Amino acid sequence: MGTIVTLGKVGELADGAMKRVSIANREILLARVGEKYYATDSICAHMGGDLSRGKLEGTIVTCPRHGSQYDITDGHNVRWLTGKGFVSALARFVKPPRGIISYPVNIENGNILIEV
């Protein structure tokens, strides 16, 4: 069993907003979509971009570096990178697509909690 940590308070983030939180030597992305909160790794699995500086559309976050996309509900990879052709195919071969870690979020007494 891991450690329960507080990422923030309910209502601190506007709907559609996200922020990066440094906890236990990890960079966590906290996002709010509607009344739900999601937590994933904030570092892109492709080239290490900061996902909190990317774009959030619904539950899909786009990395600002190369356009890799992840679904914040479960961390699965939606798109590995933008681009087509030989260079993109080679990049996918050298570093195949993978997701990011998603953390279950619990709300207790107005606090947003995850286990790391």
Biopython code that builds the backbone (N, CA, C, O; Angstrom):
import numpy as np
from Bio.PDB.StructureBuilder import StructureBuilder

atoms = [
    (1, "MET", "N", (0.842, -1.178, 0.000)),
    (1, "MET", "CA", (0.000, 0.000, 0.000)),
    (1, "MET", "C", (0.889, 1.243, 0.000)),
    (1, "MET", "O", (1.891, 1.312, 0.711)),
    (2, "GLY", "N", (0.500, 2.212, -0.807)),
    (2, "GLY", "CA", (1.269, 3.433, -0.947)),
    (2, "GLY", "C", (0.897, 4.474, 0.082)),
    (2, "GLY", "O", (0.241, 4.187, 1.084)),
    (3, "THR", "N", (1.325, 5.673, -0.186)),
    (3, "THR", "CA", (1.068, 6.812, 0.682)),
    (3, "THR", "C", (-0.051, 7.653, 0.093)),
    (3, "THR", "O", (-0.054, 7.929, -1.106)),
    (4, "ILE", "N", (-0.989, 8.059, 0.914)),
    (4, "ILE", "CA", (-2.080, 8.942, 0.484)),
    (4, "ILE", "C", (-1.572, 10.382, 0.569)),
    (4, "ILE", "O", (-1.064, 10.812, 1.605)),
    (5, "VAL", "N", (-1.715, 11.115, -0.526)),
    (5, "VAL", "CA", (-1.265, 12.510, -0.563)),
    (5, "VAL", "C", (-2.405, 13.410, -1.044)),
    (5, "VAL", "O", (-3.276, 12.986, -1.803)),
    (6, "THR", "N", (-2.376, 14.639, -0.590)),
    (6, "THR", "CA", (-3.360, 15.643, -0.982)),
    (6, "THR", "C", (-2.803, 16.461, -2.128)),
    (6, "THR", "O", (-1.700, 17.000, -2.036)),
    (7, "LEU", "N", (-3.573, 16.556, -3.222)),
    (7, "LEU", "CA", (-3.153, 17.337, -4.388)),
    (7, "LEU", "C", (-3.738, 18.742, -4.394)),
    (7, "LEU", "O", (-3.244, 19.623, -5.098)),
    (8, "GLY", "N", (-4.779, 18.946, -3.618)),
    (8, "GLY", "CA", (-5.420, 20.251, -3.590)),
    (8, "GLY", "C", (-6.779, 20.165, -2.944)),
    (8, "GLY", "O", (-7.138, 19.160, -2.331)),
    (9, "LYS", "N", (-7.518, 21.224, -3.091)),
    (9, "LYS", "CA", (-8.875, 21.311, -2.542)),
    (9, "LYS", "C", (-9.881, 21.366, -3.678)),
    (9, "LYS", "O", (-9.615, 21.937, -4.736)),
    (10, "VAL", "N", (-11.027, 20.772, -3.447)),
    (10, "VAL", "CA", (-12.119, 20.830, -4.414)),
    (10, "VAL", "C", (-12.453, 22.300, -4.664)),
    (10, "VAL", "O", (-12.563, 23.085, -3.722)),
    (11, "GLY", "N", (-12.614, 22.664, -5.920)),
    (11, "GLY", "CA", (-12.968, 24.030, -6.274)),
    (11, "GLY", "C", (-11.781, 24.922, -6.601)),
    (11, "GLY", "O", (-11.976, 26.029, -7.103)),
    (12, "GLU", "N", (-10.547, 24.474, -6.329)),
    (12, "GLU", "CA", (-9.374, 25.289, -6.658)),
    (12, "GLU", "C", (-9.140, 25.388, -8.162)),
    (12, "GLU", "O", (-8.633, 26.394, -8.658)),
    (13, "LEU", "N", (-9.515, 24.336, -8.879)),
    (13, "LEU", "CA", (-9.355, 24.327, -10.338)),
    (13, "LEU", "C", (-10.690, 24.596, -11.007)),
    (13, "LEU", "O", (-11.721, 24.067, -10.591)),
    (14, "ALA", "N", (-10.668, 25.416, -12.038)),
    (14, "ALA", "CA", (-11.868, 25.640, -12.844)),
    (14, "ALA", "C", (-12.100, 24.428, -13.736)),
    (14, "ALA", "O", (-11.174, 23.659, -13.994)),
    (15, "ASP", "N", (-13.309, 24.257, -14.200)),
    (15, "ASP", "CA", (-13.621, 23.185, -15.147)),
    (15, "ASP", "C", (-12.731, 23.340, -16.380)),
    (15, "ASP", "O", (-12.654, 24.424, -16.958)),
    (16, "GLY", "N", (-12.066, 22.266, -16.781)),
    (16, "GLY", "CA", (-11.184, 22.286, -17.945)),
    (16, "GLY", "C", (-9.765, 22.735, -17.648)),
    (16, "GLY", "O", (-8.941, 22.839, -18.557)),
    (17, "ALA", "N", (-9.477, 23.000, -16.385)),
    (17, "ALA", "CA", (-8.134, 23.452, -16.003)),
    (17, "ALA", "C", (-7.299, 22.278, -15.495)),
    (17, "ALA", "O", (-7.827, 21.231, -15.121)),
    (18, "MET", "N", (-5.985, 22.481, -15.494)),
    (18, "MET", "CA", (-5.072, 21.475, -14.968)),
    (18, "MET", "C", (-3.865, 22.175, -14.370)),
    (18, "MET", "O", (-3.562, 23.324, -14.692)),
    (19, "LYS", "N", (-3.178, 21.443, -13.482)),
    (19, "LYS", "CA", (-1.967, 21.973, -12.868)),
    (19, "LYS", "C", (-1.032, 20.816, -12.552)),
    (19, "LYS", "O", (-1.443, 19.661, -12.446)),
    (20, "ARG", "N", (0.235, 21.166, -12.406)),
    (20, "ARG", "CA", (1.261, 20.184, -12.057)),
    (20, "ARG", "C", (1.537, 20.288, -10.564)),
    (20, "ARG", "O", (1.680, 21.380, -10.015)),
    (21, "VAL", "N", (1.609, 19.121, -9.916)),
    (21, "VAL", "CA", (1.881, 19.062, -8.487)),
    (21, "VAL", "C", (3.072, 18.130, -8.281)),
    (21, "VAL", "O", (3.073, 17.002, -8.773)),
    (22, "SER", "N", (4.083, 18.599, -7.555)),
    (22, "SER", "CA", (5.251, 17.769, -7.243)),
    (22, "SER", "C", (5.017, 17.099, -5.897)),
    (22, "SER", "O", (4.883, 17.757, -4.866)),
    (23, "ILE", "N", (4.972, 15.761, -5.935)),
    (23, "ILE", "CA", (4.717, 14.984, -4.717)),
    (23, "ILE", "C", (5.575, 13.736, -4.742)),
    (23, "ILE", "O", (5.612, 13.033, -5.751)),
    (24, "ALA", "N", (6.262, 13.450, -3.655)),
    (24, "ALA", "CA", (7.011, 12.198, -3.489)),
    (24, "ALA", "C", (7.888, 11.886, -4.699)),
    (24, "ALA", "O", (7.853, 10.774, -5.226)),
    (25, "ASN", "N", (8.675, 12.868, -5.135)),
    (25, "ASN", "CA", (9.579, 12.707, -6.283)),
    (25, "ASN", "C", (8.853, 12.380, -7.584)),
    (25, "ASN", "O", (9.432, 11.778, -8.488)),
    (26, "ARG", "N", (7.608, 12.769, -7.676)),
    (26, "ARG", "CA", (6.818, 12.561, -8.892)),
    (26, "ARG", "C", (6.199, 13.884, -9.305)),
    (26, "ARG", "O", (5.923, 14.756, -8.481)),
    (27, "GLU", "N", (5.990, 14.004, -10.612)),
    (27, "GLU", "CA", (5.283, 15.157, -11.155)),
    (27, "GLU", "C", (3.902, 14.654, -11.565)),
    (27, "GLU", "O", (3.774, 13.835, -12.475)),
    (28, "ILE", "N", (2.877, 15.150, -10.886)),
    (28, "ILE", "CA", (1.507, 14.689, -11.094)),
    (28, "ILE", "C", (0.710, 15.783, -11.789)),
    (28, "ILE", "O", (0.806, 16.958, -11.434)),
    (29, "LEU", "N", (-0.077, 15.384, -12.786)),
    (29, "LEU", "CA", (-1.010, 16.285, -13.456)),
    (29, "LEU", "C", (-2.367, 16.124, -12.789)),
    (29, "LEU", "O", (-2.921, 15.025, -12.761)),
    (30, "LEU", "N", (-2.895, 17.198, -12.260)),
    (30, "LEU", "CA", (-4.242, 17.201, -11.697)),
    (30, "LEU", "C", (-5.113, 17.999, -12.645)),
    (30, "LEU", "O", (-4.787, 19.135, -12.989)),
    (31, "ALA", "N", (-6.226, 17.406, -13.070)),
    (31, "ALA", "CA", (-7.125, 18.068, -14.019)),
    (31, "ALA", "C", (-8.558, 17.934, -13.546)),
    (31, "ALA", "O", (-8.929, 16.964, -12.885)),
    (32, "ARG", "N", (-9.348, 18.921, -13.896)),
    (32, "ARG", "CA", (-10.780, 18.886, -13.591)),
    (32, "ARG", "C", (-11.556, 18.939, -14.892)),
    (32, "ARG", "O", (-11.330, 19.807, -15.735)),
    (33, "VAL", "N", (-12.476, 17.995, -15.041)),
    (33, "VAL", "CA", (-13.380, 17.964, -16.191)),
    (33, "VAL", "C", (-14.796, 17.827, -15.616)),
    (33, "VAL", "O", (-15.165, 16.791, -15.062)),
    (34, "GLY", "N", (-15.561, 18.889, -15.764)),
    (34, "GLY", "CA", (-16.881, 18.912, -15.125)),
    (34, "GLY", "C", (-16.685, 18.930, -13.624)),
    (34, "GLY", "O", (-15.955, 19.769, -13.098)),
    (35, "GLU", "N", (-17.332, 18.009, -12.935)),
    (35, "GLU", "CA", (-17.186, 17.914, -11.483)),
    (35, "GLU", "C", (-16.216, 16.811, -11.074)),
    (35, "GLU", "O", (-16.057, 16.533, -9.885)),
    (36, "LYS", "N", (-15.559, 16.173, -12.063)),
    (36, "LYS", "CA", (-14.630, 15.085, -11.770)),
    (36, "LYS", "C", (-13.188, 15.576, -11.823)),
    (36, "LYS", "O", (-12.846, 16.470, -12.596)),
    (37, "TYR", "N", (-12.357, 14.975, -10.990)),
    (37, "TYR", "CA", (-10.932, 15.269, -10.947)),
    (37, "TYR", "C", (-10.166, 14.031, -11.396)),
    (37, "TYR", "O", (-10.553, 12.904, -11.088)),
    (38, "TYR", "N", (-9.079, 14.250, -12.123)),
    (38, "TYR", "CA", (-8.241, 13.165, -12.631)),
    (38, "TYR", "C", (-6.792, 13.470, -12.292)),
    (38, "TYR", "O", (-6.386, 14.632, -12.244)),
    (39, "ALA", "N", (-6.011, 12.414, -12.056)),
    (39, "ALA", "CA", (-4.591, 12.572, -11.763)),
    (39, "ALA", "C", (-3.807, 11.546, -12.575)),
    (39, "ALA", "O", (-4.120, 10.356, -12.570)),
    (40, "THR", "N", (-2.777, 12.034, -13.276)),
    (40, "THR", "CA", (-1.887, 11.178, -14.063)),
    (40, "THR", "C", (-0.464, 11.693, -13.895)),
    (40, "THR", "O", (-0.236, 12.728, -13.269)),
    (41, "ASP", "N", (0.488, 10.960, -14.460)),
    (41, "ASP", "CA", (1.832, 11.510, -14.558)),
    (41, "ASP", "C", (1.744, 12.801, -15.369)),
    (41, "ASP", "O", (0.949, 12.903, -16.304)),
    (42, "SER", "N", (2.562, 13.781, -15.004)),
    (42, "SER", "CA", (2.575, 15.035, -15.746)),
    (42, "SER", "C", (3.646, 15.039, -16.836)),
    (42, "SER", "O", (3.713, 15.967, -17.642)),
    (43, "ILE", "N", (4.482, 14.002, -16.860)),
    (43, "ILE", "CA", (5.574, 13.929, -17.826)),
    (43, "ILE", "C", (5.186, 13.005, -18.974)),
    (43, "ILE", "O", (4.848, 11.841, -18.756)),
    (44, "CYS", "N", (5.235, 13.520, -20.183)),
    (44, "CYS", "CA", (4.877, 12.765, -21.384)),
    (44, "CYS", "C", (5.823, 11.575, -21.550)),
    (44, "CYS", "O", (7.036, 11.713, -21.394)),
    (45, "ALA", "N", (5.270, 10.424, -21.861)),
    (45, "ALA", "CA", (6.062, 9.199, -22.055)),
    (45, "ALA", "C", (6.873, 9.237, -23.344)),
    (45, "ALA", "O", (7.809, 8.454, -23.502)),
    (46, "HIS", "N", (6.535, 10.131, -24.264)),
    (46, "HIS", "CA", (7.240, 10.200, -25.544)),
    (46, "HIS", "C", (8.587, 10.905, -25.406)),
    (46, "HIS", "O", (9.634, 10.292, -25.615)),
    (47, "MET", "N", (8.564, 12.179, -25.058)),
    (47, "MET", "CA", (9.808, 12.948, -24.990)),
    (47, "MET", "C", (9.923, 13.787, -23.710)),
    (47, "MET", "O", (10.703, 14.738, -23.666)),
    (48, "GLY", "N", (9.164, 13.448, -22.687)),
    (48, "GLY", "CA", (9.311, 14.115, -21.399)),
    (48, "GLY", "C", (8.721, 15.496, -21.294)),
    (48, "GLY", "O", (9.080, 16.246, -20.386)),
    (49, "GLY", "N", (7.825, 15.858, -22.192)),
    (49, "GLY", "CA", (7.190, 17.174, -22.111)),
    (49, "GLY", "C", (6.302, 17.295, -20.883)),
    (49, "GLY", "O", (5.816, 16.292, -20.360)),
    (50, "ASP", "N", (6.091, 18.519, -20.428)),
    (50, "ASP", "CA", (5.244, 18.791, -19.271)),
    (50, "ASP", "C", (3.795, 18.888, -19.737)),
    (50, "ASP", "O", (3.395, 19.880, -20.346)),
    (51, "LEU", "N", (3.019, 17.854, -19.447)),
    (51, "LEU", "CA", (1.627, 17.809, -19.917)),
    (51, "LEU", "C", (0.777, 18.930, -19.328)),
    (51, "LEU", "O", (-0.216, 19.328, -19.936)),
    (52, "SER", "N", (1.147, 19.445, -18.159)),
    (52, "SER", "CA", (0.361, 20.528, -17.572)),
    (52, "SER", "C", (0.458, 21.814, -18.401)),
    (52, "SER", "O", (-0.348, 22.728, -18.224)),
    (53, "ARG", "N", (1.431, 21.885, -19.295)),
    (53, "ARG", "CA", (1.567, 23.043, -20.197)),
    (53, "ARG", "C", (0.921, 22.765, -21.557)),
    (53, "ARG", "O", (0.970, 23.595, -22.465)),
    (54, "GLY", "N", (0.317, 21.584, -21.676)),
    (54, "GLY", "CA", (-0.338, 21.207, -22.916)),
    (54, "GLY", "C", (-1.768, 21.704, -22.968)),
    (54, "GLY", "O", (-2.155, 22.630, -22.255)),
    (55, "LYS", "N", (-2.543, 21.067, -23.830)),
    (55, "LYS", "CA", (-3.928, 21.472, -24.041)),
    (55, "LYS", "C", (-4.848, 20.341, -23.593)),
    (55, "LYS", "O", (-4.618, 19.176, -23.921)),
    (56, "LEU", "N", (-5.886, 20.690, -22.845)),
    (56, "LEU", "CA", (-6.875, 19.725, -22.383)),
    (56, "LEU", "C", (-8.178, 19.951, -23.135)),
    (56, "LEU", "O", (-8.772, 21.027, -23.068)),
    (57, "GLU", "N", (-8.614, 18.915, -23.856)),
    (57, "GLU", "CA", (-9.893, 18.960, -24.571)),
    (57, "GLU", "C", (-10.696, 17.764, -24.107)),
    (57, "GLU", "O", (-10.382, 16.621, -24.438)),
    (58, "GLY", "N", (-11.752, 18.042, -23.326)),
    (58, "GLY", "CA", (-12.485, 16.940, -22.708)),
    (58, "GLY", "C", (-11.542, 16.228, -21.761)),
    (58, "GLY", "O", (-10.973, 16.846, -20.861)),
    (59, "THR", "N", (-11.371, 14.920, -21.961)),
    (59, "THR", "CA", (-10.446, 14.163, -21.108)),
    (59, "THR", "C", (-9.143, 13.819, -21.837)),
    (59, "THR", "O", (-8.387, 12.962, -21.378)),
    (60, "ILE", "N", (-8.878, 14.473, -22.957)),
    (60, "ILE", "CA", (-7.655, 14.225, -23.732)),
    (60, "ILE", "C", (-6.688, 15.387, -23.528)),
    (60, "ILE", "O", (-7.018, 16.544, -23.790)),
    (61, "VAL", "N", (-5.478, 15.054, -23.052)),
    (61, "VAL", "CA", (-4.435, 16.063, -22.885)),
    (61, "VAL", "C", (-3.409, 15.866, -24.006)),
    (61, "VAL", "O", (-3.002, 14.743, -24.306)),
    (62, "THR", "N", (-3.001, 16.985, -24.615)),
    (62, "THR", "CA", (-2.020, 16.968, -25.706)),
    (62, "THR", "C", (-0.713, 17.565, -25.202)),
    (62, "THR", "O", (-0.693, 18.663, -24.645)),
    (63, "CYS", "N", (0.379, 16.829, -25.406)),
    (63, "CYS", "CA", (1.698, 17.299, -25.003)),
    (63, "CYS", "C", (2.109, 18.489, -25.874)),
    (63, "CYS", "O", (1.906, 18.465, -27.088)),
    (64, "PRO", "N", (2.685, 19.531, -25.260)),
    (64, "PRO", "CA", (3.087, 20.691, -26.038)),
    (64, "PRO", "C", (4.330, 20.455, -26.908)),
    (64, "PRO", "O", (4.610, 21.266, -27.791)),
    (65, "ARG", "N", (5.070, 19.385, -26.686)),
    (65, "ARG", "CA", (6.298, 19.149, -27.464)),
    (65, "ARG", "C", (6.035, 18.576, -28.848)),
    (65, "ARG", "O", (6.347, 19.219, -29.851)),
    (66, "HIS", "N", (5.470, 17.387, -28.916)),
    (66, "HIS", "CA", (5.300, 16.713, -30.213)),
    (66, "HIS", "C", (3.869, 16.258, -30.474)),
    (66, "HIS", "O", (3.622, 15.508, -31.418)),
    (67, "GLY", "N", (2.930, 16.701, -29.650)),
    (67, "GLY", "CA", (1.528, 16.407, -29.916)),
    (67, "GLY", "C", (1.038, 15.049, -29.461)),
    (67, "GLY", "O", (-0.063, 14.645, -29.836)),
    (68, "SER", "N", (1.818, 14.325, -28.664)),
    (68, "SER", "CA", (1.324, 13.055, -28.125)),
    (68, "SER", "C", (0.101, 13.333, -27.273)),
    (68, "SER", "O", (0.016, 14.366, -26.609)),
    (69, "GLN", "N", (-0.856, 12.396, -27.296)),
    (69, "GLN", "CA", (-2.101, 12.599, -26.553)),
    (69, "GLN", "C", (-2.386, 11.416, -25.642)),
    (69, "GLN", "O", (-2.093, 10.265, -25.966)),
    (70, "TYR", "N", (-2.974, 11.742, -24.480)),
    (70, "TYR", "CA", (-3.330, 10.732, -23.483)),
    (70, "TYR", "C", (-4.725, 11.018, -22.966)),
    (70, "TYR", "O", (-5.149, 12.169, -22.863)),
    (71, "ASP", "N", (-5.437, 9.933, -22.640)),
    (71, "ASP", "CA", (-6.748, 10.051, -22.010)),
    (71, "ASP", "C", (-6.507, 10.073, -20.507)),
    (71, "ASP", "O", (-5.993, 9.101, -19.952)),
    (72, "ILE", "N", (-6.866, 11.159, -19.844)),
    (72, "ILE", "CA", (-6.575, 11.289, -18.423)),
    (72, "ILE", "C", (-7.465, 10.414, -17.541)),
    (72, "ILE", "O", (-7.213, 10.303, -16.341)),
    (73, "THR", "N", (-8.490, 9.796, -18.105)),
    (73, "THR", "CA", (-9.331, 8.915, -17.295)),
    (73, "THR", "C", (-8.606, 7.634, -16.913)),
    (73, "THR", "O", (-8.872, 7.057, -15.858)),
    (74, "ASP", "N", (-7.681, 7.183, -17.775)),
    (74, "ASP", "CA", (-6.959, 5.940, -17.485)),
    (74, "ASP", "C", (-5.497, 5.957, -17.936)),
    (74, "ASP", "O", (-4.785, 4.973, -17.735)),
    (75, "GLY", "N", (-5.039, 7.053, -18.541)),
    (75, "GLY", "CA", (-3.640, 7.200, -18.938)),
    (75, "GLY", "C", (-3.270, 6.564, -20.268)),
    (75, "GLY", "O", (-2.105, 6.623, -20.663)),
    (76, "HIS", "N", (-4.225, 5.956, -20.975)),
    (76, "HIS", "CA", (-3.838, 5.289, -22.232)),
    (76, "HIS", "C", (-3.473, 6.307, -23.314)),
    (76, "HIS", "O", (-3.980, 7.428, -23.353)),
    (77, "ASN", "N", (-2.579, 5.867, -24.176)),
    (77, "ASN", "CA", (-2.102, 6.704, -25.276)),
    (77, "ASN", "C", (-3.150, 6.751, -26.376)),
    (77, "ASN", "O", (-3.625, 5.716, -26.843)),
    (78, "VAL", "N", (-3.505, 7.958, -26.783)),
    (78, "VAL", "CA", (-4.475, 8.168, -27.858)),
    (78, "VAL", "C", (-3.744, 8.390, -29.180)),
    (78, "VAL", "O", (-4.131, 7.844, -30.214)),
    (79, "ARG", "N", (-2.674, 9.204, -29.133)),
    (79, "ARG", "CA", (-1.831, 9.475, -30.308)),
    (79, "ARG", "C", (-0.404, 9.621, -29.804)),
    (79, "ARG", "O", (-0.149, 10.353, -28.848)),
    (80, "TRP", "N", (0.516, 8.930, -30.440)),
    (80, "TRP", "CA", (1.900, 8.940, -29.969)),
    (80, "TRP", "C", (2.622, 10.233, -30.330)),
    (80, "TRP", "O", (3.305, 10.809, -29.483)),
    (81, "LEU", "N", (2.490, 10.691, -31.539)),
    (81, "LEU", "CA", (3.070, 11.966, -31.946)),
    (81, "LEU", "C", (2.393, 12.415, -33.225)),
    (81, "LEU", "O", (1.753, 11.620, -33.914)),
    (82, "THR", "N", (2.535, 13.681, -33.535)),
    (82, "THR", "CA", (1.963, 14.171, -34.776)),
    (82, "THR", "C", (2.936, 13.857, -35.905)),
    (82, "THR", "O", (4.111, 13.581, -35.666)),
    (83, "GLY", "N", (2.454, 13.899, -37.092)),
    (83, "GLY", "CA", (3.314, 13.659, -38.244)),
    (83, "GLY", "C", (3.055, 12.315, -38.886)),
    (83, "GLY", "O", (2.484, 11.408, -38.281)),
    (84, "LYS", "N", (3.492, 12.214, -40.125)),
    (84, "LYS", "CA", (3.308, 10.988, -40.900)),
    (84, "LYS", "C", (4.586, 10.727, -41.679)),
    (84, "LYS", "O", (5.504, 11.546, -41.684)),
    (85, "GLY", "N", (4.631, 9.607, -42.317)),
    (85, "GLY", "CA", (5.772, 9.307, -43.165)),
    (85, "GLY", "C", (6.845, 8.510, -42.466)),
    (85, "GLY", "O", (6.657, 7.993, -41.365)),
    (86, "PHE", "N", (7.987, 8.427, -43.144)),
    (86, "PHE", "CA", (9.089, 7.576, -42.710)),
    (86, "PHE", "C", (9.634, 7.974, -41.339)),
    (86, "PHE", "O", (9.862, 7.110, -40.493)),
    (87, "VAL", "N", (9.845, 9.267, -41.112)),
    (87, "VAL", "CA", (10.431, 9.720, -39.853)),
    (87, "VAL", "C", (9.526, 9.361, -38.674)),
    (87, "VAL", "O", (10.009, 8.897, -37.641)),
    (88, "SER", "N", (8.220, 9.574, -38.824)),
    (88, "SER", "CA", (7.282, 9.228, -37.749)),
    (88, "SER", "C", (7.234, 7.722, -37.533)),
    (88, "SER", "O", (7.183, 7.255, -36.395)),
    (89, "ALA", "N", (7.249, 6.971, -38.612)),
    (89, "ALA", "CA", (7.242, 5.507, -38.494)),
    (89, "ALA", "C", (8.495, 5.018, -37.779)),
    (89, "ALA", "O", (8.420, 4.129, -36.930)),
    (90, "LEU", "N", (9.639, 5.592, -38.117)),
    (90, "LEU", "CA", (10.892, 5.231, -37.466)),
    (90, "LEU", "C", (10.853, 5.598, -35.983)),
    (90, "LEU", "O", (11.292, 4.820, -35.136)),
    (91, "ALA", "N", (10.333, 6.772, -35.674)),
    (91, "ALA", "CA", (10.235, 7.209, -34.279)),
    (91, "ALA", "C", (9.351, 6.263, -33.472)),
    (91, "ALA", "O", (9.658, 5.965, -32.318)),
    (92, "ARG", "N", (8.256, 5.787, -34.067)),
    (92, "ARG", "CA", (7.364, 4.843, -33.383)),
    (92, "ARG", "C", (8.042, 3.493, -33.179)),
    (92, "ARG", "O", (7.798, 2.812, -32.183)),
    (93, "PHE", "N", (8.900, 3.106, -34.136)),
    (93, "PHE", "CA", (9.622, 1.841, -34.030)),
    (93, "PHE", "C", (10.676, 1.915, -32.924)),
    (93, "PHE", "O", (10.814, 0.990, -32.124)),
    (94, "VAL", "N", (11.414, 3.021, -32.888)),
    (94, "VAL", "CA", (12.479, 3.194, -31.896)),
    (94, "VAL", "C", (11.894, 3.340, -30.487)),
    (94, "VAL", "O", (12.418, 2.771, -29.530)),
    (95, "LYS", "N", (10.823, 4.094, -30.370)),
    (95, "LYS", "CA", (10.181, 4.310, -29.074)),
    (95, "LYS", "C", (8.681, 4.087, -29.247)),
    (95, "LYS", "O", (7.937, 5.028, -29.524)),
    (96, "PRO", "N", (8.236, 2.827, -29.082)),
    (96, "PRO", "CA", (6.826, 2.503, -29.326)),
    (96, "PRO", "C", (5.883, 3.228, -28.356)),
    (96, "PRO", "O", (6.277, 3.588, -27.247)),
    (97, "PRO", "N", (4.649, 3.434, -28.786)),
    (97, "PRO", "CA", (3.666, 4.131, -27.943)),
    (97, "PRO", "C", (3.444, 3.425, -26.608)),
    (97, "PRO", "O", (3.436, 2.198, -26.515)),
    (98, "ARG", "N", (3.265, 4.244, -25.592)),
    (98, "ARG", "CA", (2.906, 3.724, -24.274)),
    (98, "ARG", "C", (2.132, 4.795, -23.526)),
    (98, "ARG", "O", (2.207, 5.978, -23.860)),
    (99, "GLY", "N", (1.401, 4.381, -22.532)),
    (99, "GLY", "CA", (0.581, 5.295, -21.751)),
    (99, "GLY", "C", (1.350, 5.903, -20.594)),
    (99, "GLY", "O", (2.556, 5.707, -20.447)),
    (100, "ILE", "N", (0.627, 6.637, -19.787)),
    (100, "ILE", "CA", (1.166, 7.235, -18.571)),
    (100, "ILE", "C", (0.389, 6.666, -17.384)),
    (100, "ILE", "O", (-0.710, 6.137, -17.549)),
    (101, "ILE", "N", (0.961, 6.779, -16.204)),
    (101, "ILE", "CA", (0.294, 6.260, -15.010)),
    (101, "ILE", "C", (-0.885, 7.156, -14.662)),
    (101, "ILE", "O", (-0.785, 8.382, -14.682)),
    (102, "SER", "N", (-1.998, 6.517, -14.345)),
    (102, "SER", "CA", (-3.193, 7.208, -13.890)),
    (102, "SER", "C", (-3.421, 6.821, -12.427)),
    (102, "SER", "O", (-3.269, 5.657, -12.058)),
    (103, "TYR", "N", (-3.777, 7.779, -11.616)),
    (103, "TYR", "CA", (-3.980, 7.542, -10.192)),
    (103, "TYR", "C", (-5.454, 7.714, -9.849)),
    (103, "TYR", "O", (-6.058, 8.716, -10.233)),
    (104, "PRO", "N", (-6.047, 6.758, -9.134)),
    (104, "PRO", "CA", (-7.437, 6.946, -8.688)),
    (104, "PRO", "C", (-7.520, 8.149, -7.748)),
    (104, "PRO", "O", (-6.676, 8.326, -6.870)),
    (105, "VAL", "N", (-8.535, 8.958, -7.945)),
    (105, "VAL", "CA", (-8.736, 10.164, -7.139)),
    (105, "VAL", "C", (-9.884, 9.929, -6.174)),
    (105, "VAL", "O", (-10.936, 9.415, -6.554)),
    (106, "ASN", "N", (-9.671, 10.311, -4.928)),
    (106, "ASN", "CA", (-10.722, 10.272, -3.916)),
    (106, "ASN", "C", (-10.891, 11.667, -3.349)),
    (106, "ASN", "O", (-9.924, 12.416, -3.209)),
    (107, "ILE", "N", (-12.122, 12.006, -3.027)),
    (107, "ILE", "CA", (-12.427, 13.294, -2.401)),
    (107, "ILE", "C", (-12.857, 13.013, -0.960)),
    (107, "ILE", "O", (-13.790, 12.245, -0.723)),
    (108, "GLU", "N", (-12.176, 13.634, -0.011)),
    (108, "GLU", "CA", (-12.524, 13.489, 1.410)),
    (108, "GLU", "C", (-12.435, 14.856, 2.083)),
    (108, "GLU", "O", (-11.395, 15.514, 2.038)),
    (109, "ASN", "N", (-13.510, 15.265, 2.694)),
    (109, "ASN", "CA", (-13.557, 16.545, 3.432)),
    (109, "ASN", "C", (-13.076, 17.715, 2.567)),
    (109, "ASN", "O", (-12.415, 18.628, 3.061)),
    (110, "GLY", "N", (-13.409, 17.681, 1.289)),
    (110, "GLY", "CA", (-13.051, 18.767, 0.392)),
    (110, "GLY", "C", (-11.618, 18.702, -0.138)),
    (110, "GLY", "O", (-11.188, 19.594, -0.870)),
    (111, "ASN", "N", (-10.879, 17.653, 0.227)),
    (111, "ASN", "CA", (-9.507, 17.474, -0.243)),
    (111, "ASN", "C", (-9.477, 16.478, -1.390)),
    (111, "ASN", "O", (-10.237, 15.509, -1.402)),
    (112, "ILE", "N", (-8.589, 16.724, -2.362)),
    (112, "ILE", "CA", (-8.389, 15.819, -3.498)),
    (112, "ILE", "C", (-7.195, 14.938, -3.157)),
    (112, "ILE", "O", (-6.081, 15.434, -2.987)),
    (113, "LEU", "N", (-7.428, 13.624, -3.057)),
    (113, "LEU", "CA", (-6.418, 12.690, -2.592)),
    (113, "LEU", "C", (-6.106, 11.634, -3.643)),
    (113, "LEU", "O", (-6.985, 11.207, -4.392)),
    (114, "ILE", "N", (-4.823, 11.213, -3.690)),
    (114, "ILE", "CA", (-4.415, 10.068, -4.503)),
    (114, "ILE", "C", (-3.457, 9.216, -3.673)),
    (114, "ILE", "O", (-2.930, 9.663, -2.655)),
    (115, "GLU", "N", (-3.245, 7.991, -4.126)),
    (115, "GLU", "CA", (-2.267, 7.110, -3.505)),
    (115, "GLU", "C", (-1.071, 6.967, -4.431)),
    (115, "GLU", "O", (-1.226, 6.620, -5.602)),
    (116, "VAL", "N", (0.144, 7.238, -3.900)),
    (116, "VAL", "CA", (1.366, 7.083, -4.695)),
    (116, "VAL", "C", (2.256, 6.021, -4.073)),
    (116, "VAL", "O", (3.336, 5.739, -4.593)),
]
sb = StructureBuilder()
sb.init_structure("model")
sb.init_model(0)
sb.init_chain("A")
sb.init_seg("    ")
for serial, (resi, resn, name, xyz) in enumerate(atoms, 1):
    if name == "N":
        sb.init_residue(resn, " ", resi, " ")
    sb.init_atom(name, np.array(xyz, "f"), 0.0, 1.0, " ", f" {name:<3s}", serial, name[0])
structure = sb.get_structure()
